[in-house]
C-alpha cells in the first residue's frame, strides 16, 4: 500500500500530481502529433482518420467530465486519478494490439475515458477537495509542471517510435502509467472532511451545492464562464494544430514558422510563473480577461504586419493560453466557491472539450479556404470570450 502524502508541504503534493498530469497529457493529448501517421499507415487509413478518432475521444471526455467531477466532490480524487492510469494503460495497450481500424477506434475511445477522469479538471477538483478555496496556488503549480508535457511527449514518443515502432511506443507509455503515474496519484492525500461534507448535499447540473446561507450561482454567470472557456479552448487547440501552417500562409518561411511555434511553450510557462508570482494577488477574473485579450491582439498584429509579426504572435498567444489554462480551474473556484466544485467544473468545461474536438478540423477548413485571413475566426472567438468575461461580476449572485 502506497502511503498518502500529508497535505503539507504542498510542494510535494503539487510535484506528485503535476508529474502524473504531465504523463497523462503526454500519452494522450499530444500522442497523435508523432504517432498518427505510422498508426494510420499500419491499418490502411489516412492520418485524418486517426485525428477523427482522437476528436471522438475528446468528445467522450466531455461527456464523462461532470460525472467524474461529482465523484471527486463526494470521495476525493485519489482513487479516480489512480483508476485513470489503469484506463490510460488499457487504452494504449488496445492501440498497440489493434489489427485494424475498429480496434484502433476502440483504443482511442478508452483513452477518451481516461482523459475525462484523469486530466486537468480532475486534478483541479482533487486540489479543491484537499485545499478548498486556497487551491489557486496548487492549481497554478501543477499547470507549471504539466506545461512541459509536449516538451516531454514528442521527443520521447519519437525515440520510442524509432526504437520499438509505434506499437512499442504505445506499450512504453502504458508502462510509464503503471510504473510512475499510478504510484504518484496513489500517494495523494485524501479529501478533507470539511470539503467532503460540503459536497454531500443534493446538487443539480446547473447549480451544485453551496454552503448554507450562500445563494447558488446565477445560471447566467455559469453560461458566461462556459462560453468564455469554450472560446479560449477553440483558439488554443486550433493554434496547436495549425500554427505553422497559419504563419506560412501569412508569408513566413517554414523555418520562421517552426521557430515561432517553438516560442509557445516557453511563453506559456513564463506567463504561468507570472501568475504564480506577480499576479497571484489579482482576482482570477481580471487575469482571465487580460489573457483572453491576448489572442485577438496578437491576431491584429499578424494581420497588420504579416510575416515579421510571426514570433510576436506566437509569444503573445502562448502567454494568454498559459494563463487561461490556469483560469479554467481558478476562475470557477473564485467565482462560485469550492462546494460542488468538481461537478461544476465538469459541466463548465464540457463545451470547451467539444470545441477542442472540432477546432482542428474547423480551423483547418478555414485555413484551406481563406489562407491567413482564417485568423479572423479565432480573433472573433477571442473577442466573444472577452465579452463574456467582461459581463461577469466578481461575485455572481443568484438570478
C-alpha positions as CSV (number, residue, x, y, z in Angstrom):
1,X,0.0,0.0,0.0
2,X,1.5,3.3,-1.0
3,X,1.3,5.8,1.9
4,X,-0.5,9.1,1.3
5,X,1.3,12.4,1.4
6,X,0.3,14.7,4.2
7,X,-1.4,17.8,2.8
8,X,1.7,19.8,3.8
9,X,4.2,20.5,2.5
10,X,2.1,21.5,-0.5
11,X,5.0,21.3,-2.9
12,X,5.2,17.6,-2.6
13,X,1.5,17.2,-3.5
14,X,1.9,19.6,-6.4
15,X,5.1,17.8,-7.6
16,X,3.4,14.4,-7.5
17,X,0.1,15.4,-9.1
18,X,1.9,17.7,-11.6
19,X,4.2,14.9,-12.7
20,X,1.2,12.4,-13.1
21,X,-0.7,15.1,-15.1
22,X,2.3,15.5,-17.4
23,X,2.3,11.8,-18.2
24,X,-1.4,11.8,-18.7
25,X,-1.3,14.7,-21.2
26,X,1.9,13.4,-22.9
27,X,0.4,10.0,-23.6
28,X,-3.0,11.1,-24.8
29,X,-3.5,14.7,-26.0
30,X,0.0,15.0,-27.5
31,X,0.3,11.5,-28.8
32,X,-1.2,11.9,-32.3
33,X,1.3,14.5,-33.4
34,X,4.0,11.8,-33.5
35,X,2.2,8.5,-33.9
36,X,-0.9,9.4,-36.1
37,X,0.9,8.8,-39.4
38,X,2.6,5.4,-38.7
39,X,-0.5,4.3,-36.8
40,X,-2.8,5.1,-39.8
41,X,-0.4,3.5,-42.3
42,X,-0.3,0.3,-40.3
43,X,-4.1,-0.3,-40.6
44,X,-4.6,1.2,-44.0
45,X,-6.1,4.6,-43.1
46,X,-5.3,8.2,-43.8
47,X,-3.9,10.2,-40.8
48,X,-7.1,12.3,-40.8
49,X,-8.9,9.2,-39.6
50,X,-6.7,8.9,-36.6
51,X,-7.3,12.5,-35.8
52,X,-11.1,11.9,-36.2
53,X,-10.8,9.1,-33.6
54,X,-8.9,11.5,-31.3
55,X,-11.6,14.1,-31.7
56,X,-14.2,11.4,-30.7
57,X,-12.0,10.7,-27.7
58,X,-12.2,14.3,-26.7
59,X,-16.0,14.2,-27.1
60,X,-16.1,11.2,-24.7
61,X,-14.0,13.1,-22.2
62,X,-16.5,16.0,-22.3
63,X,-19.4,13.7,-21.6
64,X,-17.8,11.9,-18.7
65,X,-16.3,15.0,-17.1
66,X,-19.4,16.1,-15.0
67,X,-19.7,12.6,-13.6
68,X,-16.0,12.4,-12.7
69,X,-16.2,15.8,-11.0
70,X,-19.2,14.9,-9.0
71,X,-17.5,11.7,-7.8
72,X,-14.4,13.7,-6.8
73,X,-16.7,16.1,-4.8
74,X,-18.0,13.1,-2.8
75,X,-15.0,10.9,-2.4
76,X,-11.9,12.9,-3.3
77,X,-9.7,12.4,-6.3
78,X,-7.1,9.9,-5.3
79,X,-9.0,6.8,-6.3
80,X,-10.3,8.2,-9.6
81,X,-7.0,9.5,-10.7
82,X,-5.4,6.2,-9.9
83,X,-8.1,4.4,-11.9
84,X,-7.4,6.8,-14.8
85,X,-3.9,5.4,-15.0
86,X,-5.3,1.9,-15.4
87,X,-7.7,3.2,-18.1
88,X,-4.9,5.0,-19.9
89,X,-2.7,1.9,-19.9
90,X,-5.6,-0.2,-21.1
91,X,-6.4,2.2,-24.0
92,X,-2.7,2.3,-25.0
93,X,-2.4,-1.5,-24.9
94,X,-5.5,-1.8,-27.1
95,X,-4.0,0.7,-29.6
96,X,-0.8,-1.3,-29.6
97,X,-2.7,-4.6,-30.3
98,X,-5.0,-3.1,-32.9
99,X,-5.2,-5.3,-36.1
100,X,-7.5,-2.8,-37.9
101,X,-9.5,0.4,-37.7
102,X,-12.3,-0.8,-35.4
103,X,-10.0,-1.9,-32.6
104,X,-7.9,1.2,-33.0
105,X,-11.0,3.4,-32.7
106,X,-11.9,1.4,-29.5
107,X,-8.5,2.2,-28.1
108,X,-9.0,5.9,-28.7
109,X,-12.4,5.8,-27.0
110,X,-10.9,4.2,-24.0
111,X,-8.3,6.9,-23.9
112,X,-11.2,9.4,-24.0
113,X,-12.5,7.9,-20.8
114,X,-9.0,8.3,-19.3
115,X,-8.9,11.9,-20.3
116,X,-12.3,12.6,-18.8
117,X,-11.3,11.2,-15.4
118,X,-7.6,11.9,-15.3
119,X,-6.6,15.3,-16.8
120,X,-6.7,18.9,-15.6
121,X,-10.4,19.1,-14.5
122,X,-10.0,16.0,-12.3
123,X,-6.7,17.3,-11.0
124,X,-8.1,20.7,-10.2
125,X,-11.1,19.2,-8.4
126,X,-8.8,17.0,-6.4
127,X,-6.8,20.0,-5.2
128,X,-10.0,21.9,-4.4
129,X,-11.1,18.9,-2.2
130,X,-7.7,19.0,-0.4
131,X,-7.2,22.8,0.0
132,X,-10.6,24.3,-0.6
133,X,-10.6,28.0,-1.6
134,X,-6.8,28.1,-1.1
135,X,-6.3,25.8,-4.1
136,X,-5.3,28.6,-6.6
137,X,-1.6,28.3,-6.0
138,X,-1.5,24.5,-6.2
139,X,-3.6,24.6,-9.4
140,X,-1.1,27.0,-10.8
141,X,1.7,24.7,-9.7
142,X,0.5,21.6,-11.5
143,X,0.0,23.6,-14.7
144,X,3.6,24.8,-14.4
145,X,4.8,21.2,-14.3
146,X,2.4,19.8,-16.9
147,X,3.2,22.8,-19.2
148,X,6.2,20.7,-20.3
149,X,4.0,17.8,-21.4
150,X,4.6,18.4,-25.1
151,X,8.3,19.0,-24.5
152,X,8.5,15.5,-22.9
153,X,5.9,13.8,-25.1
154,X,7.2,14.5,-28.6
155,X,10.9,13.6,-28.2
156,X,10.1,10.6,-26.0
157,X,7.4,9.3,-28.3
158,X,9.7,9.8,-31.3
159,X,12.5,8.0,-29.6
160,X,10.3,5.0,-28.7
161,X,8.9,5.1,-32.3
162,X,12.4,4.9,-33.7
163,X,13.5,2.1,-31.3
164,X,10.3,0.0,-31.0
165,X,7.8,1.2,-33.6
166,X,4.5,2.9,-32.8
167,X,3.0,-0.2,-31.1
168,X,6.1,-0.4,-28.8
169,X,5.7,3.3,-28.1
170,X,2.1,2.8,-27.0
171,X,3.2,0.0,-24.7
172,X,6.0,2.2,-23.4
173,X,3.6,4.9,-22.4
174,X,1.3,2.2,-20.8
175,X,4.2,1.0,-18.7
176,X,5.0,4.6,-17.6
177,X,1.4,5.0,-16.5
178,X,1.6,1.8,-14.4
179,X,5.1,2.3,-13.1
180,X,5.3,6.0,-12.5
181,X,1.9,7.9,-12.7
182,X,-0.2,5.4,-10.8
183,X,2.1,5.4,-7.7
184,X,2.2,9.2,-7.8
185,X,-1.6,9.5,-7.9
186,X,-1.9,6.8,-5.2
187,X,0.1,8.8,-2.7
188,X,-2.0,11.9,-2.9
189,X,-3.6,13.0,0.4
190,X,-7.3,12.2,0.9
191,X,-10.1,14.8,0.7
192,X,-10.5,17.0,3.7
193,X,-13.5,16.2,5.9
194,X,-14.9,19.8,5.6
195,X,-14.8,19.6,1.8
196,X,-16.5,16.1,1.9
197,X,-19.3,17.5,4.0
198,X,-19.9,20.5,1.7
199,X,-20.2,18.2,-1.3
200,X,-22.8,15.7,0.1
201,X,-25.8,17.9,-0.3
202,X,-28.0,17.2,-3.4
203,X,-26.9,19.1,-6.5
204,X,-28.3,19.9,-9.9
205,X,-26.2,20.1,-13.0
206,X,-26.6,23.9,-13.3
207,X,-26.1,24.8,-9.7
208,X,-24.2,22.4,-7.5
209,X,-24.3,22.6,-3.7
210,X,-23.3,25.8,-1.9
211,X,-22.8,26.4,1.8
212,X,-25.8,27.3,3.9
213,X,-26.8,30.9,3.6
214,X,-24.9,31.4,0.3
215,X,-27.1,31.8,-2.8
216,X,-26.4,29.4,-5.7
217,X,-24.6,30.9,-8.8
218,X,-26.8,32.6,-11.3
219,X,-27.3,30.5,-14.4
220,X,-26.3,33.5,-16.5
221,X,-22.9,33.6,-14.8
222,X,-22.4,29.9,-15.3
223,X,-23.2,30.2,-19.0
224,X,-20.9,33.1,-19.4
225,X,-18.0,31.2,-17.9
226,X,-18.7,28.2,-20.1
227,X,-18.8,30.4,-23.2
228,X,-15.5,32.1,-22.3
229,X,-13.8,28.7,-21.7
230,X,-15.1,27.2,-24.9
231,X,-13.9,30.2,-26.9
232,X,-10.5,30.1,-25.3
233,X,-10.0,26.4,-25.9
234,X,-11.2,26.6,-29.5
235,X,-8.3,29.0,-30.1
236,X,-5.7,27.1,-28.1
237,X,-6.5,23.8,-29.9
238,X,-6.7,25.5,-33.4
239,X,-3.3,27.0,-32.9
240,X,-1.8,23.8,-31.5
241,X,-2.8,22.0,-34.7
242,X,-2.3,24.7,-37.3
243,X,0.1,27.4,-36.1
244,X,3.0,26.7,-38.5
245,X,0.6,26.5,-41.5
246,X,-1.1,29.7,-40.5
247,X,2.2,31.6,-40.2
248,X,3.4,30.3,-43.5
249,X,0.1,31.4,-45.1
250,X,0.9,34.8,-43.6
251,X,4.2,34.8,-45.5
252,X,6.6,33.3,-43.0
253,X,9.2,30.7,-44.2
254,X,8.9,27.2,-42.9
255,X,11.9,27.8,-40.7
256,X,10.5,31.0,-39.2
257,X,7.1,29.4,-38.7
258,X,8.6,26.5,-36.8
259,X,10.9,28.7,-34.7
260,X,8.0,30.9,-33.9
261,X,5.9,27.9,-32.8
262,X,8.7,26.9,-30.5
263,X,8.1,30.1,-28.5
264,X,4.6,29.0,-27.4
265,X,5.7,26.5,-24.7
266,X,8.2,28.9,-23.1
267,X,5.7,31.8,-23.3
268,X,3.1,29.6,-21.6
269,X,5.4,28.7,-18.8
270,X,6.6,32.3,-18.4
271,X,3.0,33.5,-18.1
272,X,2.2,30.8,-15.5
273,X,5.3,31.8,-13.5
274,X,4.0,35.4,-13.6
275,X,0.5,34.2,-12.5
276,X,2.2,32.3,-9.6
277,X,4.2,35.3,-8.6
278,X,3.3,38.8,-9.6
279,X,-0.4,38.1,-10.5
280,X,-1.4,35.9,-7.5
281,X,-2.9,38.9,-5.7
282,X,-5.0,39.8,-8.8
283,X,-8.5,38.4,-8.9
284,X,-8.6,35.4,-11.4
285,X,-11.4,37.2,-13.3
286,X,-9.0,40.1,-14.1
287,X,-6.2,37.8,-15.1
288,X,-8.6,35.8,-17.3
289,X,-9.8,38.9,-19.0
290,X,-6.2,40.0,-19.8
291,X,-5.3,36.5,-21.0
292,X,-8.4,36.3,-23.2
293,X,-7.5,39.6,-24.8
294,X,-4.0,38.3,-25.8
295,X,-5.1,36.3,-28.8
296,X,-7.2,39.0,-30.6
297,X,-4.3,41.5,-30.0
298,X,-1.8,39.0,-31.4
299,X,-4.1,38.4,-34.4
300,X,-4.3,42.1,-35.2
301,X,-0.5,42.3,-35.2
302,X,-0.3,39.4,-37.6
303,X,-2.9,40.8,-39.9
304,X,-1.3,44.2,-39.9
305,X,2.4,43.2,-40.2
306,X,2.3,39.8,-41.7
307,X,5.3,37.5,-41.5
308,X,7.5,40.0,-39.4
309,X,5.0,39.6,-36.6
310,X,5.2,35.7,-36.5
311,X,7.3,35.5,-33.4
312,X,5.3,38.2,-31.6
313,X,2.1,36.5,-32.5
314,X,3.3,33.2,-31.1
315,X,4.7,34.7,-27.9
316,X,1.6,36.8,-27.1
317,X,-0.8,33.9,-28.0
318,X,1.2,31.5,-25.9
319,X,1.3,33.8,-22.9
320,X,-2.5,34.2,-23.0
321,X,-3.0,30.5,-23.4
322,X,-0.8,29.7,-20.5
323,X,-2.8,31.8,-18.1
324,X,-6.2,30.6,-19.5
325,X,-5.2,27.0,-18.7
326,X,-4.9,28.1,-15.0
327,X,-8.1,30.2,-15.3
328,X,-10.2,27.2,-16.3
329,X,-9.6,25.9,-12.7
330,X,-9.1,29.1,-10.7
331,X,-11.9,31.2,-12.1
332,X,-14.8,28.9,-11.2
333,X,-13.3,28.4,-7.8
334,X,-13.0,32.2,-7.2
335,X,-16.5,33.0,-8.6
336,X,-18.5,30.1,-7.2
337,X,-16.5,28.6,-4.3
338,X,-15.2,25.1,-3.6
339,X,-18.6,23.5,-2.7
340,X,-19.7,21.3,-5.6
341,X,-16.6,22.4,-7.5
342,X,-15.8,19.2,-9.2
343,X,-19.2,18.6,-10.8
344,X,-19.5,22.3,-11.7
345,X,-16.1,22.3,-13.3
346,X,-17.1,19.2,-15.4
347,X,-20.2,21.0,-16.7
348,X,-18.4,24.3,-17.4
349,X,-15.6,22.6,-19.3
350,X,-17.8,20.2,-21.3
351,X,-18.4,22.9,-24.1
352,X,-14.6,23.6,-24.1
353,X,-13.9,19.9,-24.7
354,X,-16.3,19.8,-27.6
355,X,-14.7,22.9,-29.1
356,X,-11.3,21.2,-28.7
357,X,-12.7,18.3,-30.7
358,X,-14.0,20.4,-33.6
359,X,-11.2,23.0,-33.7
360,X,-8.5,21.1,-35.7
361,X,-11.0,20.2,-38.5
362,X,-12.9,23.5,-38.3
363,X,-9.9,25.9,-38.4
364,X,-8.1,23.6,-40.9
365,X,-11.0,24.0,-43.3
366,X,-11.0,27.8,-42.7
367,X,-7.2,27.9,-43.3
368,X,-7.5,26.0,-46.6
369,X,-10.3,28.3,-47.8
370,X,-9.2,31.7,-46.6
371,X,-5.4,31.4,-46.0
372,X,-4.1,33.8,-43.4
373,X,-7.5,35.5,-43.2
374,X,-8.6,32.5,-41.2
375,X,-7.2,34.2,-38.2
376,X,-10.3,36.4,-38.2
377,X,-12.2,33.3,-37.0
378,X,-10.0,32.8,-33.9
379,X,-9.8,36.6,-33.3
380,X,-13.6,36.7,-33.2
381,X,-13.7,33.7,-30.9
382,X,-11.3,35.5,-28.5
383,X,-13.4,38.7,-28.6
384,X,-16.5,36.7,-27.9
385,X,-14.8,35.1,-24.8
386,X,-13.6,38.5,-23.6
387,X,-17.1,40.0,-23.9
388,X,-18.5,37.1,-21.8
389,X,-15.9,37.7,-19.1
390,X,-16.5,41.4,-19.1
391,X,-20.1,40.7,-18.4
392,X,-19.3,38.8,-15.3
393,X,-19.2,40.5,-11.9
394,X,-16.6,39.3,-9.4
395,X,-19.2,37.9,-7.1
396,X,-22.1,36.5,-9.2
397,X,-25.3,36.2,-7.3
398,X,-28.4,34.3,-7.8
399,X,-30.7,35.4,-10.5
